[in-house]
Amino acid sequence: MQKRYCSCGNPVHVQYINRGARRRLLFWAFAREGGATTCTCPHCRRTLNINELR
């Protein structure tokens, strides 16, 4: 897993899953009680795109 940051500065973890020739990305947002996959930033609600994360 890699720690990346949304343009608003909120941390998001990126998990790469390789299955043969296909690669899947999962974005994780962690809270105090645990984590959950998401497709939007939990802070600013912007749609997450791997090419726009820092």
MDAnalysis code that builds the backbone (N, CA, C; Angstrom):
import MDAnalysis as mda
import numpy as np

u = mda.Universe.empty(162, n_residues=54, atom_resindex=np.repeat(np.arange(54), 3), trajectory=True)
u.add_TopologyAttr("name", ["N", "CA", "C"] * 54)
u.add_TopologyAttr("resid", np.arange(1, 55))
u.add_TopologyAttr("resname", ["MET", "GLN", "LYS", "ARG", "TYR", "CYS", "SER", "CYS", "GLY", "ASN", "PRO", "VAL", "HIS", "VAL", "GLN", "TYR", "ILE", "ASN", "ARG", "GLY", "ALA", "ARG", "ARG", "ARG", "LEU", "LEU", "PHE", "TRP", "ALA", "PHE", "ALA", "ARG", "GLU", "GLY", "GLY", "ALA", "THR", "THR", "CYS", "THR", "CYS", "PRO", "HIS", "CYS", "ARG", "ARG", "THR", "LEU", "ASN", "ILE", "ASN", "GLU", "LEU", "ARG"])
u.atoms.positions = np.array([
    [0.836, -1.169, 0.000],
    [0.000, 0.000, 0.000],
    [0.884, 1.236, 0.000],
    [0.453, 2.241, -0.719],
    [1.184, 3.507, -0.763],
    [0.330, 4.597, -0.148],
    [0.977, 5.481, 0.601],
    [0.283, 6.625, 1.161],
    [0.402, 7.777, 0.178],
    [-0.718, 8.283, -0.272],
    [-0.770, 9.421, -1.176],
    [-1.625, 10.491, -0.539],
    [-1.692, 11.653, -1.185],
    [-2.462, 12.764, -0.642],
    [-3.357, 13.364, -1.714],
    [-4.584, 13.652, -1.341],
    [-5.522, 14.361, -2.211],
    [-5.018, 15.798, -2.365],
    [-5.525, 16.513, -3.339],
    [-5.105, 17.908, -3.528],
    [-5.481, 18.785, -2.334],
    [-6.442, 18.350, -1.511],
    [-6.812, 19.102, -0.308],
    [-5.860, 18.806, 0.850],
    [-4.985, 17.794, 0.682],
    [-4.010, 17.448, 1.714],
    [-4.396, 16.247, 2.555],
    [-5.574, 15.700, 2.358],
    [-6.027, 14.546, 3.140],
    [-5.298, 13.280, 2.678],
    [-4.782, 12.468, 3.616],
    [-4.093, 11.239, 3.228],
    [-5.060, 10.162, 2.745],
    [-4.647, 9.455, 1.712],
    [-5.404, 8.336, 1.150],
    [-4.403, 7.231, 0.862],
    [-4.731, 6.004, 1.205],
    [-3.857, 4.878, 0.908],
    [-4.321, 4.213, -0.375],
    [-3.358, 3.846, -1.219],
    [-3.648, 3.213, -2.497],
    [-3.114, 1.782, -2.458],
    [-3.970, 0.836, -2.775],
    [-3.580, -0.569, -2.826],
    [-3.662, -1.040, -4.270],
    [-2.584, -1.643, -4.745],
    [-2.534, -2.194, -6.093],
    [-2.771, -3.702, -5.999],
    [-3.714, -4.212, -6.785],
    [-3.997, -5.639, -6.812],
    [-3.724, -6.126, -8.230],
    [-2.733, -6.995, -8.369],
    [-2.376, -7.550, -9.676],
    [-3.041, -8.907, -9.855],
    [-3.770, -9.040, -10.935],
    [-4.409, -10.316, -11.285],
    [-4.101, -10.615, -12.738],
    [-3.037, -11.339, -12.960],
    [-2.605, -11.635, -14.322],
    [-2.160, -10.359, -15.012],
    [-2.735, -10.072, -16.158],
    [-2.378, -8.873, -16.915],
    [-3.183, -7.658, -16.462],
    [-4.105, -7.847, -15.531],
    [-4.962, -6.743, -15.086],
    [-4.489, -6.205, -13.738],
    [-4.584, -4.921, -13.565],
    [-4.247, -4.278, -12.301],
    [-5.461, -3.500, -11.814],
    [-5.760, -3.648, -10.560],
    [-6.890, -2.940, -9.962],
    [-6.371, -2.044, -8.856],
    [-6.964, -0.869, -8.721],
    [-6.604, 0.065, -7.663],
    [-7.739, 0.152, -6.661],
    [-7.380, 0.129, -5.385],
    [-8.341, 0.384, -4.324],
    [-7.852, 1.577, -3.523],
    [-8.731, 2.517, -3.243],
    [-8.409, 3.666, -2.407],
    [-8.986, 3.413, -1.026],
    [-8.157, 3.579, -0.009],
    [-8.575, 3.356, 1.370],
    [-8.526, 4.659, 2.144],
    [-9.580, 4.920, 2.903],
    [-9.619, 6.047, 3.830],
    [-9.719, 5.460, 5.233],
    [-8.791, 5.808, 6.099],
    [-8.758, 5.228, 7.438],
    [-9.320, 6.199, 8.463],
    [-10.131, 5.658, 9.341],
    [-10.684, 6.408, 10.467],
    [-10.156, 5.776, 11.751],
    [-10.587, 6.267, 12.894],
    [-10.105, 5.723, 14.164],
    [-10.482, 4.256, 14.349],
    [-11.668, 3.872, 13.908],
    [-12.152, 2.507, 14.123],
    [-11.695, 1.526, 13.050],
    [-11.135, 1.977, 11.969],
    [-10.717, 1.075, 10.898],
    [-10.737, 1.800, 9.568],
    [-10.754, 1.047, 8.492],
    [-10.712, 1.656, 7.170],
    [-11.811, 1.109, 6.277],
    [-12.009, 1.824, 5.190],
    [-12.999, 1.402, 4.208],
    [-12.545, 1.875, 2.839],
    [-12.894, 1.103, 1.811],
    [-12.567, 1.539, 0.461],
    [-13.497, 2.682, 0.074],
    [-13.014, 3.544, -0.801],
    [-13.783, 4.708, -1.207],
    [-13.373, 5.113, -2.612],
    [-14.181, 5.903, -3.275],
    [-13.813, 6.447, -4.580],
    [-13.802, 7.975, -4.534],
    [-14.108, 8.547, -3.359],
    [-14.049, 9.993, -3.173],
    [-13.246, 10.305, -1.914],
    [-12.669, 11.479, -1.889],
    [-11.923, 11.922, -0.706],
    [-12.912, 12.144, 0.439],
    [-12.652, 11.579, 1.619],
    [-13.582, 11.762, 2.729],
    [-13.611, 13.195, 3.262],
    [-12.596, 13.986, 2.931],
    [-12.531, 15.359, 3.430],
    [-13.212, 16.356, 2.495],
    [-12.834, 16.348, 1.205],
    [-13.367, 17.343, 0.258],
    [-14.389, 16.770, -0.722],
    [-14.592, 15.442, -0.707],
    [-15.556, 14.746, -1.574],
    [-15.190, 14.776, -3.055],
    [-13.950, 15.099, -3.380],
    [-13.491, 15.068, -4.766],
    [-13.268, 13.616, -5.193],
    [-13.628, 13.291, -6.439],
    [-13.404, 11.953, -6.966],
    [-11.904, 11.684, -7.031],
    [-11.479, 10.531, -6.507],
    [-10.061, 10.194, -6.459],
    [-9.596, 9.644, -7.804],
    [-8.465, 10.169, -8.262],
    [-7.831, 9.742, -9.499],
    [-6.354, 9.551, -9.192],
    [-5.817, 8.385, -9.475],
    [-4.425, 8.077, -9.131],
    [-3.452, 9.087, -9.739],
    [-3.767, 9.630, -10.908],
    [-2.875, 10.583, -11.583],
    [-2.901, 11.973, -10.962],
    [-3.873, 12.254, -10.107],
    [-3.970, 13.568, -9.475],
    [-3.528, 13.569, -8.014],
    [-3.231, 12.393, -7.463],
    [-2.796, 12.314, -6.073],
    [-1.320, 12.655, -5.971],
    [-0.944, 13.272, -4.853],
    [0.461, 13.590, -4.595],
    [1.076, 12.504, -3.749],
])
